[in-house]
């Protein structure tokens, strides 16, 4: 196994940043050096080392390493600590103090800031019995219809108050049960039996233990209709809806079982809980800070944990609140996909377009010694489908989880940014299409700056990210999907 170039120089530079780092077999082991550690943390010193799986030619960002090292040493003075901390190869700095690609197992405490406000951001993937040639023959008509739904508000996701409350409470099953009682909006044209049959292809069946008391009050009235302007919207940042073609099958047996064939059209949805997640995430960031012992100094990183021993009612309430936003996100992705499926049927005829899988990223789940928190990473348990997108100019992957305990049964959620949105969009930056990797990329958006901010050049190459995880036995490749066109809000 090759080592990164100038490894000794790199490790010395990181040491000057307060980090003790070693490198072996594509994995960096990191912890704050003795001068930077919390002096009260001696009982959990074993938990302060974090690991990052990173190919040897990938850039090392000291900011991201420091964020991960800080995350690894979080503990609550009343009880609760980090058991294990690691990161996937799409690892890069996060704006809120938590590196993207971080995975942390905790015992006796939760860390709301480690999930953040994009709660249950996740991926959803479908295949369609339609060839690329058939799709392109009517592309323009299809794109115009989808622009209306995604950008101009022609979508109709009106629901009754009862349906909205059921969605927040129970996710997809609650929403669908209520829709069956009182169909509203565009889904009156949907195959509701098909939607019900797809529950088992959604992680946790798309349902967590939510409660309407945590939802924004305007979205859970006691009666009447709810017209939610945020539901079935893609969102900003790296979120997207993409039409793809199945370029190559790598595991024929699994692909056959999942209904995936070479040459098929596919589509992929990447979105989350939108404004609901921002509302709940922001609320609990503030509540966690307010719950910190008054006589103690605030943590330097501003990542305030909630202790099960000190404030059990807060831990229970946070999990319920996070689940409420997660339920909304599951339904948001379902509706984004269903609007697209309905337009495919309108333009191309009766198509089944079955779901392959839907899985979450930013979420807290009961696993291991207590909870596993994934920030920009997804579950990858044994036999579970995994979806890892590339950029809008690069291959995406369908994979199968291998359940690697060393990386907390997880995998990356993408390739990972290597250049910031500001760097790409600032005045004087190179906007050349070739330099940005945008030549030949079909991006449907109303804002040209979105194409630039999300250009392929903003992201790490996807192939080494996948190869590293395959070699580490975190995942196995099932199929590769090539982008055809991408919707960016």
N, C-alpha and C positions, 0 to 999 in steps of 0.2 A: 504494500500500500504506500503510495507516494505521500510525502508530507507537503504542506503548503510551502511555497517559495518564501525564503527569508523568515522561517518559522521563529528562530531565536529572536530576531529583531522584533517580530510581531508580539511575542510573549513579553519582551521587555517593555514595549510600549504599553501593553495592557497592564502590566504591573505598575507603571507610573500613574495609571488611572485608578489604582486601588484594587486591582483584580489579580488573583492568583489563578493562572490558567495553564492547563496541560492539554496535549493533543495526542490522540491515539485512535487509529482505525476510523477516520472521518468524524470523530466525536471530540468536541471540546468539553473539558470539565472545568467549571468556573466556580469560584467563591470569592467573597470579599476578603481581602487580606486582613491579618490580625489587627491592624491599626484601624480598620473601618468597621469591624463587627460590633454588634451590640454586646456589651460586656456581661449582660444578664442572661445571655443565651447559651451558656455552657452546656446545659442538659440536652440541648438540641443541636449542638455543633455538627453532628453527623448529617443534619438535614440542610445545611447551608450550601452544600455543593450541588450545582445544577449542571445538566449535560445538554449539549446542542449537537445534533447530527447535521454536519455541514460539509459538503464536498470540498476537497482541498483547494480547488481553484475559485471558490466563492469568496466574496469580500467579507471581512470581519468588521462589524460595526461595534465600537466600544460602547456606544450608548445603549444598544440592544443588550449587550452582555451585562452591563451594569443594571439594567432594568430586570433582567432575569435573576441576577445574583441577589438583588434586593427582594424580589418576589420569593426566592427560596428561603430567605431567613425570616420571613414574617412569622410572628407569634403573638399571641395575646397574653398580657400579664396575668389574667385570671384563668388561663388555661386555653389550650389550642395551639397547634403548630403545623408546620409543613412537614410532611413525611417524605415527599419526593418531588422534584421539579426538573422538567426537561423541555426541550423545544425541537420542532421539526425543521426541515431544511428551508422552508420559506420564511424563516426567522428574520425579523427586522424591527426597528424601533416602533413603538406605539406612541400616539400623541398623548395618551392619558397616563403614561408612566408604566404601562405593562406592554412588553414586547409582543408583537404579533407572532403567533406560532408557539406560544407558551402553554404548557400543560402542568398543572400542579395538583398533587394529592394532599389533602388536609385531614387532620383529625381534631375534632373538638372545636372547629371554627370554620367560618365562611369568609370569603373576601369579595364583597360586591363589586369593588372597583376592578377586580381581575376579569369579571365578565363584561363590565361596562354597560353602555346604553344600547348597543346594537344586539340585543338579546335574541338568541336563536336566529341570527344570521345563518343561512344554510343553503344547501344545494338540492335541486330536484331535477331528475332526468327522465325523459320519455323517448321512446323510439316510434317511428311512423313507417308504415308500409308504403313508402313513396320514394322513388329514385330522385337523384339530384336533378336529372334532366326534366322529370315531371314537375318537380318543385319550381325550377327556374322558368319553366314555360309560363307560369302564372304568378311569378314573384311579385311583380309590380302591384297587382291587385291585392295580393295578400299583405304586402308591406303597408299599403295605404290604409287598409282596415286596421292593422295592428297599431299604426301610428295614432289613429283615432282613439283606440282603447287605451294605449299606454301614455300618450302625450296630450291628447285633446279632450279627454273626459267623455268619450262616447261609451265607455264601459258602463254597465249598470250592475252594481253590487249592492243595491238596496236590500235591506233585510228587516224583518220585524224586530221589535225590541226583545222579544223572547229568543229569537235566533242569535242576536248579538250577545245576550247574556249567556246563552249556552256555549257560544264560541269561546268567550273568555274563561268560562268555568271548566269546560271539558275539551276544548280544541276541536279537531276535525269531527270526531263522533258526535259531540254535542251539537255542533253547527249543522251537520248533515241530518241528524234526527229532526231538528227543528225545521230545516228546509223542506224535508219530506212532508211535514205537517202543513206548512204554509209557503209554497214555492214563491220566490220573488226574484226580480232581476234577471240577468242573462242566463243564470243556471236553470231557469225553467226549460231551456232548450237542451240541457245536459242529460247525459245518461247517468242518472242518479244511482242506478244499480252498479254501474261500473265504478263510480266514485266510492261506493260502499265496499266493493270487492277489493279496492286498492288500499284499504286501511293497513293491511299487514305488510305493505311495501313502504310504509312510513315509519321512521324510527319512533319507538314507543307508541306506535299506532297514531301518532300525531296528537297525543293527549297527555297532559300533565295536570297536576292537582292545583288548578287555579281558583281564583275567587274574584267575583265582580267588584268587590270593594276596592281592589287595587287598580281597576281600569279607569281611564278618564271618564268622569261622570256624564259628559255629553254623549258618550258612546254606549251607555247602558241605561237608557230611560226606562221607566216602568211600563210604558206602552207606546204605541205608535210605530213609526218607521224610522230606521237609522240609515242615513246617507253619509257614509264615512269617506271623505275625500282622500284619505291615506291608504285605504285598503285596495289591494290589487295594483299597487304602484311599485316600480322597480327600486327607486331610491338612488342616491348619489354614490360617490366613492367608487368602489370596485364592483358594485352590483350591476347585474345585466340580465337580459334574456337573449339566448343565442340559438340560432338554427345551425345545425351541424350535419355532417355526413359521417357514417361509420366507415372509417378509412381502412382499418385492419383489425382482425380478430386475433388475439394472442392466446386465448384459452377457449378452444372451441366448445368443450363440454359445458363450461359455466355460461358462456355466451348463449348457447342454445337453450339452457335452462332459463335464462333471463329474457329470451325472445329477441336477442340482438344478432343482427346479420350484417355482413359487409354490404356496403352500398345503400343501406337504409338512411333515410333522413332521421335526425334526432333533434331534440331541443332540450335546452338546459336553462334552469331558472336559478339565479343567485340573488336572494333578497332576505329580509328579516322582519323585525317587528316595527320598523318605521317609527313614527312619532310616539306610539305606545311604549316602545322600548326606551326611547329618550326620556319620556315622562317617568316611567318606573325606575329606570337606571339612575336618573338624576335624583329622584326622591331618596333612593336607598344609599346613594353616595353620601348625601347629607345626613341621613339617619345614622349611618355607621360612624360618621365623624362625631355626631352629637352623643353617641353611646360610648365613646372612648372615655376611660376614667378621667375625671376632671383634674385630678392631682398629678397626672402624668403628662410629660411632654408629648406633643404630636409626633408620629413617625415622620422622619425626614422625607420619605417618598410619598407621603399622604395616602398610603394604601391602608385604610382602616379595617381591620378584621372584626367580625362579630363572634363573640365567644359563646359556645353552647352552655358553658358552666355559668358565666356571668349574666347573660341575657338570653335564655332559651326562647323566650317569646319573640325576640327579634330574629333569631335564626329561623324559627318556624315561619314567621311572617315574611321574611325575605324570600325563602324558598317558594312560598305561595305566590308572592308578587312576581318573582321571576317566571314561575310557571304560567302565570296569567299572560305575560307578554309573549312567552314561548308559544302558547296556544294560538295567539293572534298571528304569530309569524308562520306557523304551520298552515293556517287557513289562507294567509296572504300568498304564500307560494302556490298553494293549491289553486287559488283563483287566478293568479297570473298565468299558470299553466292551462287552466280550463278555458280562459278567454282565448288563448292561442289555439287550443284544440278545437274550440267552436269555430274559429275563423278558418282553420285548415279544412274542416268539414264543409264550411260554406263555399270555399273556393275550389277544393279538390275532390269533394264527394265524401261518401261515408267511410271514415277512417277510424280505427280503434284507438291508435296512438297510446298504447298502454304505458303506465308508469313503471320505471325500473326501480327507483328508490328515491327517498327524500330523507336527508339527514342534517342534523344541526351542527353549528360551530360554537358560537359563544354561549356557553351554558354550564350550569352546575348540575352534576348527576351523582346520585348515591352509588359509589363504587369503592372498592378497596377498603382502606382503614376508616373511611368516612365519606368524603366526597372527592370527586375529580372535577376540576374546573378547566375547561378548554377555551383558550382565547385565540381565535384564528387557527383552530385545529379541529379535527372531527374524530368521532369514535371510529375505531377500526378493529372491532372484535372478530373472533374467529368466524369465518363464513359470511360476514356481513358485507353487503355492497358498500363501496367507497367511491366517491366522485371527487376528482381533483381537476379543476379547470386550468388551462393555460391562459395566456393573454388572448385578446381577440384576433391576434395574428398567429397563434400557436396552438398546437394539439392539446386537447383535453383527454382525460383518461377515466375509464371505468375500471375499477379494481376490486379485489376482494380482500377483506381484512385477514390478517394472520394472528392477531391477538398477542402482540409483542409486549410483555409486561415491563420490559426495560423502558419503553416509551409509553407506558400507561394505556396500552391498547388504543393507540391514537395514530393519526396520520395528518399530513399537512392539508391545508384548505385551498392551496393554490401554489403558484410559483414564488410569490413574495416580491414586494417592490424592491427595486434597487435605486430608483430615482424618485424624488418627491414630486408631488403635483406642482408645488411652487417652482421647483427647479425647471420643470418642463414648460411651464406657462409664463414665466417671468419675461419681462421685456429684454430683448437681446438674445434669448435662447434660440437655438437652432430649430426652426420649424420645418425644415426640409422633410418631405414625406419619406424619402428613402432612409434618412438618418433616424427617423422616429419609428421605422418599421411599418409604416402605414400604407406603403404601396401595395395595391391589390386587396386591402382590407375594406370590407363593406360594413361600415358602421352607420346605423340609423340613429340620428340624434338631432335635436333642435339647436344644439349649441356646439359650435366648432371647437370650443375650448375643451369639451368633454373628450373629443377624439384625441386631442393632444395630451391631456392629463392622463388618459388611460391607454396611450399608445404602447405597442409591444415593447418599445425601448425602455419603458418604465419598469419592466419586470425582469426578473432573473429568467434564464432559460429553463424551461420546464423539464427537459429530459434528464439533466443531472439530479433534479429534485426527486423525480420518480425513481431513477436508478439507485440513488442512495437508500431510499426506503425499501426498495425491492431487495437490495443486498443486505439490509439490516433485518429482513424478514418481518417487516411491518405490514406489507401489502404484497399482492401479486397482481400483475396486469391481466385484465380480461379483454379490453378493447381500446383502440385509439379513435378519437373523433376529431375531425378537421372542421374548423369554423367555416361557415358559409356566409352568414351575416349576423350582426350583433346589434341589439337595441340597447342604447345607453340613454338614461333620462337626463 
